[in-house]
Amino acid sequence: MESAQALVTFTGVQKTYDGHTLVVRDLNLEIQKGEFLSLLGPSGSGKTTTLMMLAGFESPTSGEISLNGVPITRTPPHKRNFGMVFQNYALFPHMTVADNIAYPLTVRKLDKNEVDTKVRRALDMVQMGHMGSRFPGQLSGGQQQRVALARALVFDPQLVLMDEPLGALDKQLREHMQIELKALHRRLGVTFVYVTHDQSEALTMSDRVAVFNEGVIQQIDVVDRLYETPANRFVASFVGDNSVLDARVIQNHGETCEVQLADGVHLHGVNVNHAQVGDTVQCSVRPERIALVGTESSSGNRLPASVNDVIYFGDHLRLRCQVPGQPELSVKVPLQHLGHMAAGQTVHLHIPPEHLRIYL
């Protein structure tokens, strides 16, 4: 996409707090109008600092942030006109729900009739039309989160920034709110930038995900490509479950290569980082891509393994398998194998070459 279409552009942005360690390094990022972009990464990876620089609560040490092509690096937060939702909701306890939502409008000195109309619309938007007169203390965590969201949306911002907004909710409510947020985003067409360390949350909700580690975006992509074709070892291990085999490259065919495991088994896979013959590599495959095959199968990319444990997950079985000289391998199999699998038995695994990704 051309940068002319980008709503927000980070150009060469860096941030250090102590003058030595870069929390964010050489960040170049385009956020498109109307997209749901998640910033995903472990604690300390730079994702929240990036959000805070976009909000204006932190200033970049160097580089420039632009909105619609206009630099905003030195624009104070209240003049950026962005909605913000935090994990702790930050609601005023002494004010009713309606007054909490009205707050950004009263600060902007809108007249009372307009305020009332916009507050009613925002309450309906988050399905809380009947709760305007309650106080935050009378609401559940999920309801408080909706009020915080309505307050962030009430003044029609062009950008809504969210920092782990569902982190304090229990699993079931969090999953419910993920679906609601995604539906709300579709309905409104506002640009959402969402910080999370929860990879399943990022995959469920986003149009694109930027994976951060050590202040650098490791990969930014649409969710299915991010999951199916991770760019490096870090992304493969951080996004989704990952089974790993250590190996050495014995033949290089450019886009693909052949590797040998410690026990002599040969496998073919995708040569992601252009490993050369003799390189020590890590072979990565999603557990659901590994299939159980019979001993009579003549397909390549097979390896024998012994089952250490069979775990029942409700909608599938997880086998913990041991291959000689390798870390434990996780294999997801359908429920039809229930009762046929037991610890101690030997199985034959098939890894499709197109799903075995080989990383330096």
C-alpha angles and dihedrals in degrees: 000000000000117000089234087075095047117109093202128023127189111197120191091329117178131175131193127169098191102032092249113058117059110218089184119022129197094331115190110176137156121203113198124221112264097009129130104229121182123200104211130184147110123285112293095020094121100253097118092042088054090052092047091051089051090049091049096242089113128037123221115246086220139352133051137272117204133191115203088345094306118114112244099172091114097035112112117241097252091056094052092072095216125149115234130200119185132192093249092050092226093220120166105249095204094054128077121247090257092050091048090054092044093053098091089049096049089049086054088051098237116168119263098252092053091046092052092049094049093045092051090049092049092048091051090047090062093037095249100112093134097049103066094112096052125097124238091250090063093056133086120241092260092050092049089051090053091051090051089051093048090050090052092050102038097089094049097246118192090223132035117198119199127188112199089314095172097042095105096051126094118256099261095046091044091055091047091050091049090059092045093049092050091049091048090051091052091049097048102036090214118148111255124197109189129187119206141148090204108098096194089053090052092048093047098051112026137089088202134007128208110204112210129198127166093350095307131102103240094188137349116197148129110287101255093049091047090054099039099038111029112186097222145359094276095055091044092054098038099046111060132330117317134191115207135202124185115223148149126243112245100168131025119204097171105247091027135032143186120240135189124220124216091263092053099259113145122217134180123216149147112297096220101174098029097255115193131223109286095025118133107234144178117234114209130193134167110248092235091057093062113092131199111235134184122255089250092062111117096195118124125238091057127143134177118235137175119233113239097179143353115217122193112221100177097245097038144005123250116211119200103208134187122216114186113270094001138107113262112285122222116214125185114209132176122263092254086082090062109123093015096075126073138164113269099032123118119238134184116232127202120201114192107231092229090059097045105091117194118209133187 
